[in-house]
Structures are given as structure tokens and as C-alpha cells.
Amino acid sequence: MEKIVLFGTSPGAKVAHFTLSHDPSYEVVAFTVDRAYIEEEKFCGLPVVPFEEVTTLYPPGEYKMLVAIAASGMNKMRARKYAEAKEKGYTLITYIHPTAIVASDLVIGDNCMISEGVICRPFLTIGNDVFIMPGATLGHDTLIKDHCFIGNRAVVMGAVIMEPFCFIGPNTTIMEDLTLGRECLIGGGVVIQESTQEKEVYKANPPIKLPLPSDKLAKIIFRKRV
Amino acid sequence: MKKIVIFGTSPAAIQSHYDFTNDSGYEVVAFTVDRNEIKEKELLGLPVVPFEEVETIYPPVDFGMFIAVYFNRVNKVRMKKYELAKAKGYTLVSYISSKAIVWPGLQIGENCMVCDGANIRPFTKIGNDTFVMPCAVIGHDSVVADHCYLAIHAVILAGARVESCCVIGANSTILNGVTVARECVISAGAVINSDTQQKGVYTVNQPILQPLPSDKLANVLFKVQV
């Protein structure tokens, strides 16, 4: 069983702790955050220790780490802590949930999280520190570079190159054979059909609110009685 | 094995009969609908009995019930029958597909349905009489209240709140922390990024019909040979 220290005390860290706790291969022993951010001595029933001295309490030889920060600051915060943890000598784990459907040839780096129900097709390469939320689908011959974050049920089709630090929102669709520039933010529900440039931000059309309340419209929208 | 009676004879009832029969610890023994809705005396080889006197034929002490009605009139039809069945003293059972991804400690009420491939993340709370259709995702720390209907591939992100009697359409996205007010209808594919108004109906732009037939356009749209 691998002993793990989780970086973070956010809801994302809470979910990572919950996930790893249900896998017999891992035992989470502690949380760590920068001293200035410690609010409680315990989180999820485990000690919270200052990141500045985590190596003395949980030496990198015996303990591994997962930096469990979501996409804050276009993934930069996670990337920074990822680099610092590596510098301290920690091995960063990559977790692949057993319900994910992953092609046998997947190439993947460290500090990655592949959540429930994710589909990774053949000839896919994923870099370091990439978080993939439940139910996302990643196509064949695609390259996801370091520090990206891919939201729930996003679809990335084949032969896509995703440069580092991209944020792909939930339910988005990235069409095949294109390149997403560094640090792009693709909002929830967006469909990307052309390559994007660095740091571009895309947002879905807002929904259109109809002028009638739902109880007046129900009969029209739901044509067939089911 | 616990025996149940299904309310309804529509496709929803036939679907839930299949699910309960093939993938649950329950045995369906009969269907029931209001007397004036009875068209055939049998459905799938089982008796169809009037709802007005179902408790005398299948007493609530021996039989459970499931209200198999989808979202007619913004879920109000199902809600009404749910309340009547409770008043008759029935225990209303929930169905959670063995192919859904759920975690230990799931908080879910009565008369709920969680279909294949749906993914309910940790620390989520689901009320009574809420239907979660295939592949929908409900993010961590979110709340879905009573009498809701989440269509196929709907995504409710972390920390969002769906109040009672909402219909969340197929492939729609409810972003982090947003509250969908009571009785809203969110159409397929809509992205909801701010709180909605009660009974609001939110729809999306229609797709754009191109001026050329598909056989003329194919080589433009599909950049990679597939």
C-alpha cells in the first residue's frame, strides 16, 4: 500500500481523499498546505502539516504525494506546487479510477487524475499534472500537454494537440485535428472547430429565456406523452 | 425478494419494469394507473389494476411501489402520484443501475431512478422522486432536490443546486455554484452560468442550416480522413 500526502484542503482535495480512500492500493496519511493557509489542524480526520516542513514529517523516501488542486489561476497554482513537490524529492502519483476505460498503450505522466468513467482511446499521450474530470472522452492520436484541466463530459476528438495550461470546461467539444494554444480557456458547452491562439477565452452563448413560465410551456415542449 | 407495483403503463413504465426485473432485488408483480386510463387488463403479462383500489389488491405492508412517470407537466404528474402513493402507505423504492457510478454513502431519497452510466460524485445529496437518466453527471458537494428530471448526459457541476421539479435537458450544463430555481426547464445543450428564475424556460440558439447538401460539404467539415 502506498502512503500518500495530499497537497490542498479545498473541496478538490476532499474529493481526492475520498477517491483514494476507496482504493485499497492507497492510504492517505496527511494533508499539507503552505503554513499561511493552515486553518485547522485536521482535515477529513487527518493532520494538516505545513508544506514548508512536510519533508521532515513525511520523508519523500517513504511517502508519495498528489497535488490535489483544481484549475485555480489557469492551473498555475497546481503547476507551482507540483514543481515544488518535485524539488522536495517527492514522487507524484497518477491515479486512474477503475471505472475509466483506458487503452492499454496510454502514455501518461505524474500527478494526473483520471476520474470515474473517463474514456482514453488508443494512441493518446497525456503529459504531467493533467486533471480529467468524470466522463470525459479523449480521442485517438491526441496529445494533452502538461498542467491541463479537462471538465466533466468534455469530448476531445482525435489528433488534437492541447498546449499546456489549457482549461477545457464541462460538456465542451474539441473537434479533431486542431491545436489549442497555451492557456486557452474553453467555457462549458462550447464547440471548438478551429485551432485557437494562446490565452484565448471562449464562452458559450447564453441561454435564451422564453417569455412564458414552465407550467404554461410544458405541453408545447413535450409533444409526446411519456 | 421484495415485490413492487409500478405506477404507469407508458414507455417509462415499460423501461423501469425492465430495469427492476433485470438489475435489482425487486420483483415487479403488477402495474397500476387511474381507472379511466386503463386500456388493457394486462401489460407484459402482468395485471394492470386501478390505482383507486390498488391498496386492497396489493397491500402496502407486503408490496412496495415505484412511480414510473417521466417529466410531464414539469414533473408534477409524477409528484402528485408520488404523494398519493405515500398517503396510501406505500414504501416507494429507488432504482440504481449496477452500471451507474456511485460512491458509498450516497444520499438519495425514495422513488429515485439512477440509470446506466450516470455518475454521482461524493458529497452529493439527491432528494426524493428524482430521475437521473443515463450518463448524467452530478458533481461533488451539489444538491438536487425532490421531483427533478435530469436527462441524458446532463452535467451538474460541483456545488450547484437544482431545486425541486426542474427538468434539466440532455447534454445541458449547470456550472459551478449555480442555483436552478424551482420548476425550471433547461433545454438540451444549454449552458447555465448564473442563477435562474423560478419557472424559467431556458433554450438555446438553433443550429445553422448550411446552404449546401452534405455530399458537397463533407470534405470541408471532416478535415481528417476517417
Interface residues (C-beta under 8 A of the other chain):
Chain A: P11 K14 V15 F18 T19 H22 T99 E116 G117 P134 G135 G151 N152 R153 G158 A159 G169 P170 N171 E176 D177 L178 G187 G188 G189 A204 N205 P206 P207 I208 K209 L210 L212 P213 S214 D215 L217 A218 K219 I221 F222 R225 V226
Chain B: S10 P11 A12 Y70 F71 N72 R73 V74 K76 I101 W103 P104 G117 N119 R121 P122 F123 C135 V137 G139 H140 D141 H153 V155 L157 A158 G159 V167 N171 S172 T173 L175 E183 C184 V185 I186 S187 G189 A190 V191 I192 N193 Q197 Q198 K199 G200 V201 Y202 T203 V204 N205 K223 V224 V226
